[in-house]
């Protein structure tokens, strides 16, 4: 079985942000890494970073 997390659920501001893992905990770790990479790409390209969970960067 593979766990899949989408973050944030069905939110268009973070297209392509998702993670998979063999367990929920592995999936959460992978998701944290994907979000970090997503932020780096946005910063390097001078793209806006939308608020996530009400927090801004």
C-alpha angles and dihedrals in degrees: 000000000000125000118219125194126189117198122234096007111251095341117146095207094079105042115183095017108133139118140202134201143162090250134026090250093052089048091052091051091049091048091053089053093048092050090050091051091046090054092049091052092049091050094047091051093044090239120155118262111219120219112270118206088349093305127117131205 
